[in-house]
Structure formats: structure tokens, C-alpha cells
Amino acid sequence: MKRILAVALVAAPLLAAADEGMWTFDAFPSDKVEQKYGFRPTQAWLDHVRLSSARLAGGCSASFVSEGGLVMTNHHCAHECIEQLSTAQKDFVKSGFYAKTLQDEVKCPTIEVNQLVQITDVTQRVRAATKGAEGEAFSKALKAEQARIEKECATSPEVRCDVVTLFEGGVYDLYKYRRFQDVRLVFAPEFAIAFFGGDPDNFMFPRYDLDVSFLRVYEGGKPARMKDWFRWSANGAQAGELTFVSGHPGGTERALTLAQLQYQRDLALPDRLVSLAELRGLLTGFQMLGPEQKRISNAYLFYVENSFKALRGRFLALEDRAFFEKLAQQEQALKAQLATQPSGKEALPAFDAIAKAEDRLRDIRDQLNTLENGFRGELFAMARDLVRGGVERQKPNGERLREFRDSNLPALTQQLFSAAPIYPEFEKLLLTYSLTKLRERLGPDHPAVKQILGKESPAEVAQRAVDGTKLRDVAVRKQLWEGGQAAVAAADDPLLALAAKVDPFARAVRKTYEDEVEAVITKAHERISEARFAAQGRTTYPDATFTLRLSYGAVEGWKEGDRVVDPFTTFAGAFERATGRDPFALPESWIAAKDRLDLQTRLNFVTTNDIIGGNSGSPVVNRNAEIVGLIFDGNIQSLGGEYGFDPALNRAVAVHSDALIEALTKVYRADRLVGELRPGAKGGKTRASK
Amino acid sequence: MKRILAVALVAAPLLAAADEGMWTFDAFPSDKVEQKYGFRPTQAWLDHVRLSSARLAGGCSASFVSEGGLVMTNHHCAHECIEQLSTAQKDFVKSGFYAKTLQDEVKCPTIEVNQLVQITDVTQRVRAATKGAEGEAFSKALKAEQARIEKECATSPEVRCDVVTLFEGGVYDLYKYRRFQDVRLVFAPEFAIAFFGGDPDNFMFPRYDLDVSFLRVYEGGKPARMKDWFRWSANGAQAGELTFVSGHPGGTERALTLAQLQYQRDLALPDRLVSLAELRGLLTGFQMLGPEQKRISNAYLFYVENSFKALRGRFLALEDRAFFEKLAQQEQALKAQLATQPSGKEALPAFDAIAKAEDRLRDIRDQLNTLENGFRGELFAMARDLVRGGVERQKPNGERLREFRDSNLPALTQQLFSAAPIYPEFEKLLLTYSLTKLRERLGPDHPAVKQILGKESPAEVAQRAVDGTKLRDVAVRKQLWEGGQAAVAAADDPLLALAAKVDPFARAVRKTYEDEVEAVITKAHERISEARFAAQGRTTYPDATFTLRLSYGAVEGWKEGDRVVDPFTTFAGAFERATGRDPFALPESWIAAKDRLDLQTRLNFVTTNDIIGGNSGSPVVNRNAEIVGLIFDGNIQSLGGEYGFDPALNRAVAVHSDALIEALTKVYRADRLVGELRPGAKGGKTRASK
């Protein structure tokens, strides 16, 4: 990737340029949109779009697309569910899935859907609670007040409440969601077309993917009734057309200070890339053991490869010296502006405080990345939740580790009590890997390593723990959770024993991190943000935080050197690119349907919308709030969007709405589904005639 | 690793401090040694040590330890040979190897031993040939003159001649070697004790390894007769004693400019770490397929893990901001000194020229690292040598790719005609990996990728090429080599066809690299070196270049924070550390011999000698030029020695000479070998009584 930088970038934090911005719904710049595109979103329009948008709590976006609770998202967002519902005999990842009747829809074990119903500013309340506190005291006070606010709000398991930190602490908002935990699979195409081109084409364009799946939210065992949902556009996305993307960008780091950016570039990203690369190799090797090993590890391999490519894009963006220089200039400009005002001047030492906290992070990162964040695999995570849950739930709500706050328990127990299959062979692989890396990073003589491994090898410890545990049984997990600390202590389970051995070391480094790194950085950014608001007003958007955002843009290609990239691809292009070999093999169903398909139908397209990971599954809608596409990726240049948006090059990649209807109708004959998406319309030809 | 920096480092390039330095034998600082240690090496002493030292051409050091051509080196230096001589039925890596009689000694298929017999300064001759030339013309003239000098010198296959670039082009020397290609395995212990502690303990100390193997050089089918060889010390290394290490440090980069260091830190090292990490995971997964897969890939996995850990140490050294700052200050100091003199001033633009060349390297690195340097596996390397060899050998000697110069052909054909076994399953794994990374880095639409893969997947291409090739047969390779270009073209071999497809793309990027990066950097460094000599004289040592160097130092531990690391470990320590689990499992032979062993015998020790990768297998000798130890590693801090030596922390790690005799005598009962090492002495107790 060669980044060509637009000058606009320098000004980005001062005033969002071009179509940049992941705006919150309570501060959307309708003026700007009207000025550029001649359309002004009203409050009613914004409310409707917000309520028609959905979040998959595991890390994706989605939308409601029928009154009957139909949810559209990406295939890769439901990939784990599709794999969980599969068996060695029937692999829905490979063959696809379609529930011909309502009764055929099957529950996804771990998917939670959220609908954002209310935003409340709680900044003053949080400030009052943390006033004057620093370090550990600040961290404690902040967590306790967040927990209080969330608990007051979350009056039932169907309500989810998160205190959200915006502008790195400049604003605290309470986001209240309607929560759906009964979510069922309705439709998924074959993996081969959902992810046509595989890892080589991932984050690339032109592109030819039908990365879609449909789910349905249920309440009381019946399809939920929605008041707001997106209608389907008759014509789909057109060149140059204004487009909105309403979704949940997972996180950006556009307000990081230089010290933080340097840490990311120099250590954090290389460390993560190395770790993901090794895991990728290991999984590739594991898959050589046989088709069943391949099946049970495929979703994980996808996740690893996708993460690797995304992080490598970020790494290369930061290694681009011109790009980094622009970011450095931004910080200089901000500091210079702050220095002109008394309140701004007071905020300047916050930059140094952050740099010192990053130094502390350098010291503890190996411990943090192994003991607290380095254990992979479902079983270990469950064991840790049981071990910690027993202790934590005895504490007052505000003093608990955040995942054990009352407001978070419904999400945690959904995972813990999930009926999704667990594969011991795969769990052993991941646990062995985790323990090996623990020993590698800390050294065989570290007290934690000695305590955890004793005289055994990582493989032996993993084997003993996985073979001997009863945690694969949901009923056992439920009983242990309900029995609390005493039940866990009495369980005599080798995996629980392992998690218990790890726990004091992991807690210790987590505490150091939270008190000496996180709290310092949060507090410092709070100061910088307040000073910035004082100097500039709230003229821009906050960094992404996996909360609902609206971006605006247009259907538009881009230029790479002399090459002009057209914004659309067609079905014909997919057939041309196909080699018959994975990952460029089209599924049988498509080859069989080729003659029936209108090959000029648009398949994928790009827009200038500002998106990032987490936006996967976001609806692309037009000014009528109708579906014209489905976000599933960004181009390779957009990966640097983590740190700064380049309007000339960054593009969102979407499935065209016409492609969805064309494939559902002619390849999959999914008439029930199409009828629900477009009540009153006839299946078949959807493309505007040309 | 936490680096604590000694102030001395700043002055390093101006005047080597403390025991720093990998000195050439023709410019050894006997004065300094005498001043510090009261012993002055004479010319006769230096000549004797030089001629008693040996190099394994594949990348290790060694020494002659008997009149009858016995060679001592590390187990890990002969690991590949030991694996090549093994079969699924008899695994010498696991069980060890001992030739009870001379007749039992077995030929290593690919080991070449070199003895340095003469050093000649050819700087003026090279300068005359390249005068006034730049870029491609400079590159051509330099290569042609080097080839001429080497060809004139290499009068028979038993003579090896290399023109060596020292001081980055400040000096060109002709190194003339006696070459041995008939090298046989005499003794190797079990891998479990040679590499006790495995990857976790690699580059660590305290340490407990018997990393030794014995080979023998033959001439005319008989053991070669040596005039010079090292005698065995009666007492072995003692605390504080003066020690010399005579070996072949592979390469250091202590004269790199800041632009080069930045490229290493920011891109080159992360790229290599990621690539090695993935390969490590892949090999770990491959080994799960079964014991035979484990056996045939173990040496490669060792190489990958060892490289990974070494490069990670380098990476962390450069990421240490204090360390990097010192290196930056060195460059500033040098520039300031040069600026005071007219000839020095003229050299200053060379720094910018290097920075520009590094930018060019950034552009082409993905192509270079895949097409030219990214193909792993023996078979592909052989196919490439055959394809290129046919073309290259038709050209005048001076115009060939360097590996096909007449002076290099004996080494190349030894590899090409080696009888070492080739494992198709493993070759497919490595070739598939190489092709997958090629597609990943260049993208599926790159012309080279399209040409090389066509419509097939990487795995299909690899499978077809490996299954269909006849190159596994040595006779076929000989016939193709002798038949040259016409024979290769007529062969109709799918692996040759693959190599031929890759070749034009690989040659193109190699040429760009050689003309626009390498030549520019060489020329620029030449200028800087000349200016530095003019300003400072030749007061220091050149960067390591896998040529014979002598370092001096002493047996001495170090301090890490408050912890004092003792310089010695004992056999008792090994038994204490053993867990019975790989890699901390002692071999059966040791457990059985425990009662016979004197457990207080010293096993490993550290010295302050300045060494680096390539020094593996170097003898440690005392002032009497007697063997007191055998280098096999450096401590973790020494990995930063790539860029700068820290006398307070950097340590060389060696097997104690007493440990070798104790184990050979009491564990292995290798009386023939011990008798040859210590003619006249009795086996048994060797430790000085205490």
C-alpha cells in the first residue's frame, strides 16, 4: 500500500473535512450534509434510522429489515453461529442455510442483538463522582459511578445500559438498549461466495462477495414486532448518490497522542502481528490433520487472518512516514492552540502524563498480554469467568471487575450458558499455545510460570485440564455459577484449578494496568478534551467506541496513481475471476444458476463513508432511509482510518441491494425471505434497465 | 529484556572500549590485551590460533582439535547432517551418534570445512577497477574485479578464495582457504542434552547444555593431517581468566547509518519476525501429524525458532529508546568530526545517498522478500540453481550472479549433488507456504502471481511440482547441471518449469536491488569509511562478515539489577532443572550415568568476549592456546550486539572443557575420542580439585 495523503488530514481534528466522521445520533451535522448534498436529515428521520439499526453485541453491526424482526448482517458476523449449528455430518458453513419456514429458524447460541433506544448525557454526574481523584482513586471512583448509573438504568434483562466514554472522557453518555438474546438463523449463503477471494481479496476492491446473513429476533418465543425497520430500495445504490451508513464502528484512535501512536507503531502492533502470524501458521497446520479439524477451526482462522490483515494495514499506515508526520503536526497544532488559552495551558502536562503511562505499559505489557489477555479458547474463558465470578459477585457492584457488574451479567451468562459445541482437541491446541507463549514471554523461571506449569509441559497441563474438566457440560457450568465461590472451590476440576492458579498473577497485572496506565490516560485525555472543547467547541465527532454512529458519503470510486477504480462490480466479474480453486471457487449453486442470473447486476460497490471494523453488517441507506447496500469491508487504504481519514482514498465496501435480491431469488429461491424484505414487490429482475 | 547502558557505548566507533571487538588476525590489538591482561599474543601465537580455527561454510565456527583432522563444533551446527544421516528407523538426533572406530565415521552430505591460510589486501586493485563508476556501472565493475581476483586465486577445488569487504568497503581483502568437502560425523550427543531447555532457555543463562559435536576432515579418503590444532587444557576455564574466542561472527551492523537502523527497526525486523512466527506455527502444526513429520522438520523448526528469538532480541534492542539514542549520537559525533576536515566534508552527502537507497528498498522489499528471497525448501533451491546455472555459466565469470562465479561453484555443487534425503511432504509444505506468502504480499492480481499460479491454488502448484519432479534423484541433477541450459530446457520437469516462471521476475527485482540499493549503499559506505580512516586511522575493527575474527575477554558473570549472575553452572544444576518433560528432559544416558558423574563439574560458563551468531562452535582458548571451552550461545543481552556492544551486560555462553571430557568419558564412554583429544592423559576426573 502506498498512501497518498490529502492535505485535509492535517485539519481533521479541528474540523472534520469532506465526508469524514462517525457522528453520534445526538449531534449529527445535518447542516453539513444539506450544504454538500442538498438533503437535510430531520430529527424524525434520524430517530427512525437509529431505531432501525442494530448491533450484534459480539462485535458487528446490523439492521432491522422487516416488521417481523428480520435482521440483516454479514455472513462473517454470523459465521460463528453457523459453525456452532453445524456438525461433522452437516456443515452449514460450507453448504449455506435457509429456513424455508419460520419453524426451521434455529437459535444462535451466543448472539445478542441490541437496539439503541435512548442516549442520556451523564457527564456532570461522572465528573462530580471523580472530582479531585487521581490514579487508583480516580479509577475506583469512575468505575463505581459507571456501575451505579448502569444498574439504575438496567431494570430488566431485556434492557442493556452502558455508560459510554466519548471524546476520551470529554463526554460520558448513557446508552440504553433493547436487548434480544433469542436470535435465530434464517439464511446464510455458502462460505465460498460470502467470502469469495478469501484472505487474498480481503480489504481489496474490486470485489465479488455476497457477505450476507439474515437472523431474526424473538421475544417470548415469537418473532419480535418492530416499530421501525428499513424498507428496501427499488433501484439500489447509484453512482454519485448520497449514502448513509448507520452502524457501530468498533474503535478508532484518532485522538491518540504521539506517545500513544509511537507505542502502537513500535511495540503493540508488531507484538500483535507476530502473535497472530504464529497462530495463523498453527491453525493452518492443525487443519492438515483432517476435514473435521478444518471445520471446527475455520471460523477462528478467518478471525485470525482478518485481524492480521487489518492490523498490518494499520501498522503500514503508521510506518508511512508522511502519514505519521501529519499526525505529529496535528498534535503540534493542537498544543499550540491550547497554549494560547489559560485553561488550555493547564492541559498541556496531560500529554506528558500519557507518555509516562505508556512507559509503564512498556514495562508490564508482556505480563498483561499473557496472563490477563493471552489465554485463548472457550473453555479457559469459562473457567476464568466461574473462578472470578464467584469472588466478584460477593463484592459491591461498583467494586467489581467491570465484566461482572450487574448490568453486564446477562451478556456474560449468555456466553457462559451457551449450548454451542466445544471441541476438546481444538481447546487443547489453543490452551497449549497460550501456555507456551506465557512461558516464552515471561521465561521459564518467572514465578507465575513456575506456579502454573510446575514440572509439566504446556501440552501436558492443557491436556490434563481439558480432558479432566466437566465444564463442557452446560448444566455443570450453571450449577457452579449459581453455587458461587464455594461451589467452584469444592469442584475439584483441573481446568478450574488452572484458572485459579493463573488468577492472582493476572489480577495483579490488570490492577497495575488499570491504576497506573488506563486511569492516568483516561484522566489526561479528559483534561485534553475539555480544553479542546473550550477552545474549539464540539465541532467534531468522537473516536469510535462500538456505539451507534451515522456517517454520510456518496457512491464513488477512487484513483490509485493513474488507475481509476470504478465504484461497481457485477455478477459477470465474479464468474470471470473464478478459478474453481478455493478461495476463488464459486459454489455449485451459483454455477448451476448462471444462466438464470442477469450477469450485469451490480454485486459490490464502494462509497466515501467513513467506517471501520465493527461497521461490518451496517446498512447503507439512501435519503429515503431505504436499504441500498450492506457494508462488509473497507478498502486496504481505509485501514489507516484507525488513526486518520483520507477522503481521497478511504472507501467503504458494500454488497449492492440488487445483488441480494438477485441471488436470493434466482440462486437460492428464498421466496419467503424476499417476500418479507419487499412485501408487495415481485421477485426477479431488480436492476434499473439500461 | 531491560537494557542498562554503559556510557562506553557512545565512544564505541571511535575507539573500541573494554573487551569489545571482533578483530581480524592481520590487525589484532596485542598492545591492548597486554595492557589489560599482561599477555601479549605474538605473531607465531596468532598464526597458530588462526590455522587451528575452522569454519563450517554453512554458517558456523569450529576448531581443529587433533593432528588427525578432528573438528569440534556445536551440535546445532551439525544438526542438519545428523538429521540427514537419520531415517524413520534410526534417529540419531534423538539417540545421539558415536563412531566407535574410524570406519564408523559417516560422511555429512553438505558440510564444507574451511581453514584460513592467507589474507591479502586487494583494496587498491578494487579501487582502480571501480574508479569513477556509480550505480549499475559501479556494481558491475566491482563484481567483475572481485570475480577476477577470486578466480586467479582459486587454482583448485581444494582452494577457496573470497574477496571480503571490510569496513563496508573501506578495505577489500582476499581470504584464501583450504577447503574440505569430505567431512564425516564422529560424535553427537542426544538432542535433549545438546539443547536442554530448548527454545525457552535459548539465549539465556544460567544454562545446562552439552552443545557439541565432533567431525573429521578427510583428504583422499583418509583423515587429513593437520600441522596446527588446539591442545586441550588440563584445568579448563577459571574465573577471571583471560579467554580468546577465534571464530566466524556472521555479521554485525555496527556501522549502519541511522537511516539503515530505522529501516531495520521499523520494517525489516518486523517483517522477518512475522514471517518466522507464521512458519513456526505452521511447523508446530505439521509436527502434530506424526513422529515422522516431527523428525523430518525438527532441524528446520530449530532454525526458525532460533532465528526468531535472535531477531526479536535485536528488535527489542533497537526499540529501546535509550539504546537507539546512543546510536544516533554516535552518528552525530562522527558527522561532526568529518565536517571538520575537507575530505570528511565530501563524505557527508553519502549519508543522504544511503537514506535514499533505503527508501528505494522500502518500495521493492515485498517483491524482493518473496520472488528472490522467499522460496523455502531444498527442492526449489535446486531447481533455481539448475535454471539459473544453465544461463549464468555461459556468461563471462565477472558478469554472473555471484553464486555462479567459478570460485563459488564447488560450494554450490556440493549442495546440489548432496545425497541428503529429500522429503516430498515437507517440500510441499514449504513450497505451498512460499507461494501463499507470494500471493499475499504481492496480491492475486500482480503479473508475477498470475503467471506463477495461473488458475491453480498455491497448494496445487506445489503438489504438482513436487510430485512430478525428477530432481530428487542426484543423478538427474548432475545430468541437468552438466547438460546446462539446453538440458534444463528439454527436461519437461514441472518444478524446473515453476522455477523458470519465477526467474524473470526474481531477476528483475534482484537487479533493481543490486543496482539501486546495494551498489549505492556500498559506494556510500566506502566514502564514509575512507573519510573515517583519514580522520581516525584504523583504530577499530570492521563489522563481522563471517570471516575469521579473534576476540579477547575474561570469564566473568554480570549484574542484572540487584541480581548477580555467576559465570559457571554445574552438572548438578542440570539435574535440578530437569522436569522429565521436553525440553527439560535429560536423556536416559545421563540419568543412568548420574551416579558416576562428578556433579560439581562445571557444565557451562560465560565470558566477556564479543561474539555474535556465526560464532557458534568457536573454541574458547587460554593464553597457551589450549581449549578451555566451546562457544554455543550468547546471553539475551548480547543480541543487541548486532548494533552495539555493551561490556557490562553482553556475555558469550560456552560449554566448559571439563564438561566435555566428563560427559564423553562417563556418559558416552567415548574413549577413542577422548584419547585423541588428550593423548597421554587418562580419562576420568578432570576438574581441578577444590
Interface residues (C-beta under 8 A of the other chain):
Chain A: G197 D199 P200 D201 M204 R265 D266 L267 P270 L273 V274 S275 A277 E278 L279 R280 G281 L282 L283 T284 G285 F286 Q287 M288 L289 F315 E319 R439 E440 G443 P444 K455 E456 S457 E460 T579 G580 R581 D582 F584
Chain B: G197 D199 P200 D201 M204 R265 D266 L267 P270 L273 V274 S275 A277 E278 L279 R280 G281 L282 L283 T284 G285 F286 Q287 M288 L289 F315 E319 R439 E440 G443 P444 K455 E456 S457 E460 T579 G580 R581 D582 F584
